[in-house]
Amino acid sequence: MTLKIAIVGCGKIADGHIEEIQKMPERARVVAVCDLELLMAEQIAVRYGIPSHYDSFDRLLDVEKPDVVHITTPPQSHLFLARRAIEAGAHVYVEKPTALNLADVRRLIELCTAAGKKMTVGWEYQFDPPAIEMRRLVGDGVIGDPVHVESCFGYNLAGPFGTALLGDGSHWVHRLPGKLFHNNVDHLLNKIVEFVDDEQPKVTATAYALREKRFGDSRDDMLDELRVTVQGARVSAYGTFSSHARPPGHFLRVYGTKNTLHVDFTSRTVTLDASPKLPSAIGRVVPAFDQALSYLREGGKNVVRFARSDFHFFSGLNRLIGLFYDSITRGAELPISYRDMIRVAWMMDEIFRQVPQEKART
């Protein structure tokens, strides 16, 4: 079965979706794209040889009757667009965050369940090679029982996306309840819930801005540093979102009863902490060489992945899309459980309750 795919929202991330879908022509093909700006839809259709483009989502659904809709629009529109797609008989892939709040996420899951359709969310880093290797090591008992995790995600406000939202006071990020955090905190939380299995763990959040306030509008309200602690019954977690730490980090540390594991999503390495095996000062010299050898081995693995064309930026996105399509055509398990979507949404609501952005100027 070759799935008919439609993309709604023709911003930059849509390019990544289309490129990865076009690498699996025997499984799926993009039949149409849609954007409120017809020129955006037309340009992406021409770039990728997509047969149809629209500025009306309802018309796309009526004419094309897609099997799956990828929603790559700002989060404010996710609930409305996903609901329309489900009502039209399509499965939905929604870019993160799934929706603006827990109530909306629950509503979408209820709609999917009632209609017999499936939904996933764009947590592609969870399917990158280092995340897969991490799960193998944890599953093999290499670190023992996890007791604590640290999740870090860095954001560069001087980069292309940061420059765009700071340069435009009406940018859609400024209209999100959690502003910058709302569009990125999934990257922290979806890694934490993998280890903190509680339905509603204790969450404590603090946030502040390190930037100088210089615009006199909503841009000054945007907080840019977030710290989150999560206390579960058996595992605790600490999350860091930073717009100022350099280089911008994206990593996960998992502390276990036998060892500690470090997953670097930027360099795509997975290493274990080295511990002294010899007495006195010599014992302190050797671990550094053990660590160096670990990174050398990881570098070698990455060379092999590169040679196999498995080191490209969107390798995790490709796996996630493929697994989602398998769940549709083969009845396989969803790559991301609805339970995890709900738990992340609950934690997001709790964070934004504790660090409301409207108080940022006071």
C-alpha positions as CSV (number, residue, x, y, z in Angstrom):
1,M,0.0,0.0,0.0
2,T,1.4,3.4,-1.0
3,L,0.1,6.1,1.3
4,K,-1.1,9.4,-0.2
5,I,0.5,12.2,1.9
6,A,-0.5,15.8,2.2
7,I,1.6,18.6,3.9
8,V,-0.1,21.6,5.4
9,G,2.2,24.4,6.3
10,C,5.1,25.1,3.9
11,G,7.7,26.6,6.2
12,K,11.3,25.3,6.5
13,I,10.4,22.1,8.4
14,A,8.1,21.0,5.6
15,D,11.1,20.6,3.4
16,G,12.5,18.1,5.8
17,H,9.3,16.1,5.8
18,I,9.0,16.0,2.1
19,E,12.7,15.1,1.6
20,E,12.4,12.1,4.0
21,I,9.0,10.9,2.5
22,Q,10.5,11.0,-0.9
23,K,13.2,8.6,0.2
24,M,10.5,5.9,0.7
25,P,8.6,6.0,-2.7
26,E,7.4,2.4,-2.3
27,R,5.6,3.3,0.9
28,A,4.3,6.9,0.4
29,R,4.1,9.8,-1.9
30,V,3.4,13.5,-1.3
31,V,0.3,14.3,-3.5
32,A,-0.3,17.9,-2.3
33,V,0.9,20.7,-0.2
34,C,-1.1,23.6,1.4
35,D,-0.3,27.0,2.8
36,L,-2.4,30.1,3.5
37,E,0.2,31.9,1.3
38,L,-0.4,30.2,-2.1
39,L,3.0,31.3,-3.3
40,M,4.7,29.3,-0.5
41,A,2.7,26.2,-1.5
42,E,3.5,26.7,-5.1
43,Q,7.3,27.2,-4.5
44,I,7.6,24.0,-2.5
45,A,5.5,22.1,-4.9
46,V,7.8,23.2,-7.8
47,R,11.0,22.4,-5.8
48,Y,10.0,18.9,-5.0
49,G,7.8,18.0,-8.0
50,I,4.6,17.7,-6.0
51,P,1.6,17.6,-8.4
52,S,-0.9,19.8,-6.5
53,H,-0.8,22.8,-4.2
54,Y,-3.6,24.7,-2.4
55,D,-4.3,27.6,-0.1
56,S,-7.5,26.0,1.1
57,F,-7.1,23.0,3.5
58,D,-10.7,22.0,3.1
59,R,-10.4,21.9,-0.7
60,L,-7.2,19.8,-0.4
61,L,-9.0,17.3,1.8
62,D,-12.0,17.2,-0.5
63,V,-10.1,16.8,-3.7
64,E,-7.0,14.8,-2.7
65,K,-8.5,12.6,0.0
66,P,-5.0,11.9,1.6
67,D,-4.3,8.9,3.8
68,V,-2.0,10.9,6.1
69,V,-1.7,14.7,6.7
70,H,1.6,16.1,8.1
71,I,0.8,19.3,10.0
72,T,3.9,21.6,9.9
73,T,2.2,24.8,10.9
74,P,2.6,26.9,14.1
75,P,1.2,25.2,17.2
76,Q,-1.9,27.5,17.5
77,S,-3.4,25.8,14.5
78,H,-2.7,22.2,15.4
79,L,-6.0,21.4,17.0
80,F,-8.1,22.9,14.3
81,L,-6.1,21.4,11.4
82,A,-5.7,17.9,13.0
83,R,-9.4,17.8,13.8
84,R,-10.3,18.6,10.2
85,A,-7.9,16.0,8.9
86,I,-9.2,13.3,11.2
87,E,-12.8,14.2,10.3
88,A,-11.9,13.8,6.6
89,G,-10.6,10.3,7.3
90,A,-6.8,11.0,7.5
91,H,-4.2,9.9,10.0
92,V,-2.1,12.8,11.3
93,Y,1.5,13.6,12.0
94,V,1.7,16.8,14.0
95,E,4.8,18.8,14.5
96,K,5.7,19.5,18.2
97,P,4.1,20.5,20.4
98,T,1.1,18.3,19.7
99,A,-1.2,21.1,20.8
100,L,-1.3,24.2,23.0
101,N,-2.3,22.4,26.2
102,L,-3.3,19.1,27.8
103,A,-7.0,19.6,27.1
104,D,-6.4,20.0,23.4
105,V,-4.0,17.0,23.3
106,R,-6.7,14.8,25.0
107,R,-9.3,16.1,22.5
108,L,-7.1,15.0,19.5
109,I,-6.5,11.6,21.0
110,E,-10.2,11.1,21.6
111,L,-11.0,12.1,18.0
112,C,-8.4,9.7,16.6
113,T,-9.7,6.9,18.8
114,A,-13.3,7.5,17.9
115,A,-12.5,7.7,14.1
116,G,-10.1,4.7,14.1
117,K,-7.2,6.9,13.0
118,K,-3.7,7.3,14.3
119,M,-1.6,10.3,15.4
120,T,2.1,10.9,16.1
121,V,4.1,14.0,17.1
122,G,7.4,15.3,15.8
123,W,9.8,14.0,18.5
124,E,12.3,13.0,15.9
125,Y,15.4,13.2,18.1
126,Q,14.0,10.2,20.0
127,F,14.7,8.2,16.9
128,D,18.2,9.4,16.1
129,P,21.0,6.8,16.2
130,P,22.3,7.9,19.6
131,A,18.8,7.6,21.2
132,I,18.5,4.0,19.8
133,E,21.9,3.1,21.1
134,M,21.1,4.6,24.5
135,R,18.0,2.4,24.8
136,R,20.0,-0.7,23.8
137,L,22.5,0.0,26.6
138,V,19.8,0.7,29.2
139,G,17.9,-2.4,28.1
140,D,21.0,-4.5,28.4
141,G,21.4,-3.3,32.0
142,V,24.8,-1.6,31.4
143,I,23.9,1.4,33.7
144,G,21.9,-0.6,36.1
145,D,18.7,1.0,37.3
146,P,18.2,4.6,36.3
147,V,18.0,7.0,39.3
148,H,18.3,10.4,37.7
149,V,18.4,12.1,34.3
150,E,19.6,15.5,33.0
151,S,18.1,16.8,29.8
152,C,19.6,19.9,28.2
153,F,18.5,21.8,25.1
154,G,20.3,24.9,23.9
155,Y,18.8,27.6,21.6
156,N,20.8,30.2,19.7
157,L,18.9,33.5,19.6
158,A,21.5,34.8,17.2
159,G,20.8,32.0,14.7
160,P,18.3,32.2,11.8
161,F,15.2,31.2,13.8
162,G,16.2,33.3,16.8
163,T,16.9,36.3,14.6
164,A,13.5,36.0,12.9
165,L,11.5,36.0,16.1
166,L,13.5,38.8,17.8
167,G,13.2,40.8,14.6
168,D,9.4,40.6,14.4
169,G,7.2,41.5,17.4
170,S,4.2,39.8,15.7
171,H,6.0,36.5,15.1
172,W,3.8,33.6,15.9
173,V,6.1,32.4,18.7
174,H,5.3,35.6,20.7
175,R,1.6,34.6,20.6
176,L,2.2,31.2,22.2
177,P,1.2,31.0,25.9
178,G,4.8,29.9,26.7
179,K,6.4,31.8,23.9
180,L,9.9,30.5,23.2
181,F,9.6,27.7,25.7
182,H,6.3,26.5,24.3
183,N,7.9,25.8,20.9
184,N,11.0,24.0,22.3
185,V,10.4,22.5,25.7
186,D,9.2,19.2,24.1
187,H,12.9,18.5,23.5
188,L,13.5,18.5,27.2
189,L,10.4,16.7,28.4
190,N,10.0,13.9,25.9
191,K,13.4,12.5,27.0
192,I,12.5,12.8,30.7
193,V,9.2,11.0,30.5
194,E,11.0,8.0,29.0
195,F,12.6,7.5,32.5
196,V,10.3,9.2,34.9
197,D,7.3,6.9,34.5
198,D,4.9,8.7,36.9
199,E,1.6,10.0,35.5
200,Q,2.0,13.4,37.3
201,P,5.4,13.7,39.0
202,K,6.2,16.8,41.1
203,V,7.4,19.6,38.7
204,T,9.1,22.7,39.8
205,A,10.0,25.4,37.2
206,T,11.9,28.7,37.3
207,A,12.5,31.0,34.3
208,Y,14.1,34.3,33.6
209,A,15.5,36.5,30.8
210,L,19.2,37.2,30.4
211,R,18.7,39.5,27.4
212,E,18.5,43.2,27.7
213,K,15.0,44.5,27.3
214,R,15.2,46.9,24.3
215,F,12.0,46.6,22.2
216,G,9.2,47.8,24.5
217,D,6.8,45.2,23.2
218,S,6.0,41.5,23.4
219,R,9.6,40.6,22.5
220,D,10.8,41.9,25.9
221,D,8.3,39.6,27.6
222,M,10.0,36.5,26.2
223,L,11.9,34.6,28.9
224,D,14.9,32.8,27.5
225,E,16.3,30.6,30.4
226,L,14.3,27.8,31.9
227,R,15.2,25.3,34.7
228,V,12.9,22.4,35.5
229,T,13.1,19.8,38.2
230,V,11.0,16.6,38.1
231,Q,10.6,14.3,41.0
232,G,9.1,10.8,40.3
233,A,8.6,7.9,42.7
234,R,11.8,6.2,41.6
235,V,13.6,8.5,39.2
236,S,14.2,12.3,39.3
237,A,15.2,14.6,36.5
238,Y,16.6,18.1,35.8
239,G,15.9,20.0,32.6
240,T,17.9,23.0,31.3
241,F,16.7,25.2,28.4
242,S,19.3,27.9,27.7
243,S,19.5,30.6,25.1
244,H,22.9,31.8,26.3
245,A,25.1,28.9,27.1
246,R,27.7,28.3,24.3
247,P,28.0,26.1,22.4
248,P,24.3,25.4,22.5
249,G,24.0,21.9,24.0
250,H,21.6,19.1,23.3
251,F,22.3,16.2,25.5
252,L,21.0,13.7,28.0
253,R,22.7,12.2,31.0
254,V,21.3,9.1,32.6
255,Y,22.6,8.3,36.0
256,G,22.3,4.6,37.0
257,T,23.2,2.3,39.8
258,K,26.1,0.8,37.8
259,N,27.2,3.6,35.5
260,T,26.3,7.0,34.0
261,L,25.6,7.4,30.3
262,H,26.0,10.6,28.2
263,V,24.1,11.0,25.0
264,D,25.1,14.0,22.8
265,F,22.5,14.6,20.1
266,T,24.7,17.2,18.4
267,S,27.8,15.1,17.9
268,R,25.8,11.9,17.9
269,T,27.9,10.1,20.5
270,V,26.9,7.8,23.4
271,T,29.5,7.3,26.1
272,L,29.8,5.9,29.6
273,D,31.6,7.6,32.4
274,A,35.0,6.1,33.0
275,S,35.8,5.1,36.6
276,P,39.2,4.5,38.3
277,K,40.3,0.9,38.2
278,L,43.8,1.4,39.6
279,P,44.9,2.8,43.0
280,S,46.2,6.3,43.9
281,A,47.2,8.9,41.3
282,I,47.6,6.3,38.5
283,G,43.9,5.5,38.9
284,R,43.1,9.2,38.1
285,V,45.2,9.2,34.9
286,V,43.7,6.2,33.1
287,P,40.0,7.3,33.0
288,A,40.8,10.2,30.7
289,F,42.3,7.9,28.2
290,D,39.3,5.5,28.5
291,Q,37.1,8.5,27.7
292,A,39.2,9.5,24.7
293,L,39.0,5.9,23.4
294,S,35.2,6.0,23.9
295,Y,34.9,9.1,21.8
296,L,37.3,7.7,19.2
297,R,35.1,4.6,18.9
298,E,32.0,6.8,18.6
299,G,33.7,8.8,15.9
300,G,34.4,5.6,14.0
301,K,30.7,4.6,14.3
302,N,29.7,7.9,12.9
303,V,32.0,7.5,9.9
304,V,30.3,4.1,9.2
305,R,26.9,5.8,9.5
306,F,28.0,8.5,7.1
307,A,29.1,5.9,4.6
308,R,25.7,4.3,4.9
309,S,23.9,7.6,4.4
310,D,22.6,7.3,7.9
311,F,24.3,10.4,9.3
312,H,22.1,13.0,7.7
313,F,20.4,15.7,9.8
314,F,16.9,14.2,9.5
315,S,17.8,10.5,10.1
316,G,15.6,10.5,13.2
317,L,12.7,12.1,11.3
318,N,13.0,9.4,8.6
319,R,12.8,6.6,11.2
320,L,9.8,8.3,13.0
321,I,7.9,8.7,9.7
322,G,8.6,5.2,8.6
323,L,7.5,3.7,12.0
324,F,4.3,5.8,11.9
325,Y,3.5,4.6,8.4
326,D,4.2,1.0,9.6
327,S,1.6,1.5,12.3
328,I,-0.9,2.5,9.7
329,T,-0.3,0.0,7.0
330,R,0.9,-3.0,9.0
331,G,-0.8,-2.5,12.3
332,A,2.5,-2.0,14.1
333,E,2.6,-0.2,17.5
334,L,2.6,3.6,17.4
335,P,6.2,4.9,17.7
336,I,5.1,7.4,20.4
337,S,2.4,6.4,22.8
338,Y,-0.6,8.6,23.5
339,R,0.3,8.2,27.2
340,D,3.6,10.0,26.7
341,M,2.0,12.7,24.7
342,I,-0.4,13.3,27.6
343,R,2.3,13.3,30.2
344,V,4.4,15.8,28.3
345,A,1.4,18.0,27.8
346,W,0.6,17.8,31.5
347,M,4.2,18.8,32.4
348,M,4.1,21.7,29.9
349,D,0.9,23.0,31.4
350,E,2.5,22.8,34.9
351,I,5.6,24.7,33.8
352,F,3.6,27.5,32.1
353,R,1.4,27.7,35.2
354,Q,4.5,28.4,37.3
355,V,6.3,30.7,34.9
356,P,3.6,32.8,33.2
357,Q,5.1,35.0,30.5
358,E,2.8,37.9,31.1
359,K,4.7,38.7,34.3
360,A,8.0,38.9,32.5
361,R,8.2,42.7,32.5
362,T,7.6,43.2,36.2
